Amino acid sequence: MHISEGVLSVPVLLSGAALTAAGTAVGLKKMDYDRLPQVAIMAAVFFVASLIHVPIGPSSVHLILNGLLGVLLGWSAFPAILIGLTLHAVLFQFGGLTSLGVNTLNMALPAVVCFYLFGPWIRNPRSALASTACFLAGFGAVFLASLMMGLSLFLTGESFVQAAQLIVAAHLPVMIAEGIFTAIAVQFLKKVRPEVLHVIYAR
């Protein structure tokens, strides 16, 4: 879901960079530094999962796992995703440094949204809807990310409208796959390491 360099307009790039900087600052401020290894591990998982991608117009389709990062990290998903995308841009030329802010925002903000929407259901040990909430977190994070990517392209110019529609449609199988994967991964973690689901922010 990387938008390549030279595609987006300057106002969109600057807005994305500013919002990503703000989100990363909040994520670092709220981060419980005792759980820094967990953030690092999830950044590595995101990095590896996003390596295998299929080009679609000015973007690409691949696993994202931002829903899983959101459930496990909350606001810390911003710095984790920023690190992963920076390594993608520097090492493999996926996306680019100029579009890094927009790409990070498009993936990290949906992760935080899903953390607040579905996190309480997922972390409740007595919730019968936990599995459904896990699926919706994985599905919804990719859905929102694809919509934000489409919006980024639309705000750049009307010539990208068709490409934006194609990107959203192409991510439908990814949404389903990530919903299933997130549900399986979180239910497994609830059995073996339930403490990782309780995000406690430093004040």
C-alpha positions in Angstrom: 0.0 0.0 0.0 2.9 2.3 -0.7 2.3 5.4 -2.8 5.3 5.9 -5.0 7.4 9.1 -5.1 6.5 11.8 -7.6 2.8 10.9 -7.5 1.2 13.1 -4.8 0.9 16.9 -4.9 3.0 19.0 -2.5 0.1 20.1 -0.3 -0.9 16.4 0.2 2.7 15.5 1.0 3.1 18.3 3.5 -0.2 17.6 5.2 0.7 13.9 5.5 4.1 14.6 6.9 2.7 17.1 9.5 0.0 14.7 10.7 2.4 11.8 10.8 4.9 13.8 12.9 2.0 14.7 15.3 0.9 11.1 15.5 4.4 9.8 16.1 5.0 12.4 18.8 1.8 11.3 20.6 2.8 7.6 20.2 6.2 8.2 21.7 4.8 10.3 24.5 2.2 7.7 25.4 4.5 4.7 25.0 5.2 2.6 28.0 9.0 2.1 27.5 9.0 -1.2 29.4 7.1 -2.5 26.3 9.6 -1.1 23.8 10.7 -4.6 22.8 7.1 -5.4 21.8 6.9 -2.3 19.7 10.2 -3.3 18.0 9.0 -6.8 17.3 5.7 -5.5 15.8 7.7 -3.1 13.6 9.7 -6.0 12.4 6.6 -8.1 11.7 5.1 -5.2 9.8 8.3 -4.7 7.8 8.5 -8.4 6.8 4.8 -8.8 6.0 4.8 -5.8 3.7 7.8 -6.9 1.6 5.8 -9.2 -0.7 3.7 -6.8 -2.8 1.9 -6.7 -6.2 2.1 -3.3 -8.1 -1.3 -1.7 -8.8 -1.0 1.6 -10.7 0.8 4.1 -8.5 0.5 1.9 -5.5 0.8 -1.8 -4.5 -1.2 -4.6 -2.8 0.4 -6.5 0.1 -0.2 -7.6 3.7 -0.2 -4.7 6.1 -1.2 -6.0 9.5 -1.9 -2.5 10.7 -5.1 -3.8 12.4 -2.9 -6.2 14.5 -0.5 -3.4 15.3 -3.3 -1.2 16.4 -4.8 -3.8 18.7 -1.4 -4.5 20.3 0.2 -1.1 20.3 -2.4 1.6 20.2 -0.8 5.0 19.4 2.6 3.3 19.3 1.6 1.9 15.9 2.6 5.3 14.5 6.4 5.0 15.3 6.4 1.3 14.6 4.9 1.8 11.1 7.1 4.8 10.4 10.2 2.7 11.1 9.0 -0.1 8.9 8.2 2.2 6.0 11.5 4.1 6.4 13.4 0.8 6.0 11.2 -0.1 3.0 12.0 3.2 1.3 15.8 3.2 2.1 16.5 -0.5 1.5 14.1 -1.5 -1.2 12.8 1.7 -2.7 9.2 0.8 -1.8 7.2 4.0 -1.6 9.7 6.8 -1.0 11.0 9.3 1.5 8.9 12.2 0.2 5.7 10.1 0.4 6.7 8.6 3.8 4.5 10.9 5.8 1.4 10.1 3.7 2.1 6.4 3.6 2.6 6.3 7.4 -0.6 8.3 8.1 -2.6 6.1 5.7 -1.6 2.9 7.6 -1.1 4.1 11.2 -4.2 6.3 11.7 -6.6 3.4 10.9 -4.6 1.2 13.3 -5.3 3.7 16.1 -9.0 4.1 15.1 -9.4 0.3 15.3 -7.6 0.2 18.7 -10.3 2.5 20.2 -13.2 0.9 18.3 -12.5 -2.7 18.9 -9.8 -2.8 21.6 -12.3 -2.8 24.6 -14.2 -5.8 23.1 -10.9 -7.7 22.4 -9.3 -7.1 25.8 -12.4 -8.1 27.7 -11.9 -11.8 28.7 -15.6 -12.3 29.1 -16.6 -10.8 25.8 -18.4 -13.3 23.4 -17.7 -10.9 20.6 -13.9 -10.9 20.9 -13.3 -13.0 17.9 -15.6 -10.9 15.8 -14.0 -7.7 17.1 -10.5 -9.1 16.1 -11.7 -9.8 12.6 -13.3 -6.4 12.3 -10.1 -4.8 13.5 -8.0 -6.5 10.8 -10.6 -6.0 8.1 -11.4 -2.4 9.1 -7.9 -1.2 9.4 -7.1 -2.2 5.8 -10.4 -0.9 4.6 -9.8 2.5 6.2 -6.2 2.5 4.9 -7.3 1.9 1.3 -9.9 4.6 1.6 -7.3 7.1 2.9 -4.9 6.1 0.1 -7.7 6.7 -2.4 -8.4 10.0 -0.8 -4.7 11.0 -1.0 -4.8 10.2 -4.7 -8.1 12.0 -5.3 -6.9 15.1 -3.5 -3.8 15.1 -5.8 -5.9 15.2 -9.0 -9.0 13.8 -10.7 -6.8 11.8 -13.1 -6.2 9.4 -10.2 -9.9 8.7 -9.4 -9.9 5.5 -11.4 -6.7 4.3 -9.9 -8.0 5.1 -6.4 -11.1 3.0 -7.1 -9.0 0.1 -8.4 -6.8 0.2 -5.3 -9.8 0.0 -2.9 -11.3 -2.9 -4.9 -7.9 -4.7 -5.1 -7.6 -4.7 -1.3 -10.9 -6.5 -0.6 -9.2 -9.9 -0.5 -6.4 -8.5 1.7 -9.1 -7.1 4.1 -10.6 -10.5 4.5 -7.2 -12.3 4.9 -6.1 -9.8 7.5 -9.3 -10.0 9.4 -8.9 -13.8 9.7 -5.1 -13.5 10.5 -5.7 -10.9 13.2 -8.5 -13.0 14.8 -6.2 -16.1 14.9 -3.2 -14.2 16.1 -5.0 -12.3 18.9 -6.9 -15.3 20.1 -3.5 -17.2 20.3 -1.9 -14.3 22.2 -4.8 -14.2 24.6 -4.1 -17.8 25.6 -0.3 -17.7 25.8 0.6 -14.1 26.5 -2.6 -12.2 27.5 -0.6 -9.3 29.0 0.5 -8.1 25.6 -3.1 -7.0 24.9 -3.2 -4.6 27.8 -1.7 -1.4 26.4 -0.7 0.7 29.4 0.5 4.2 28.5 3.2 6.1 30.4 1.9 9.4 31.8 
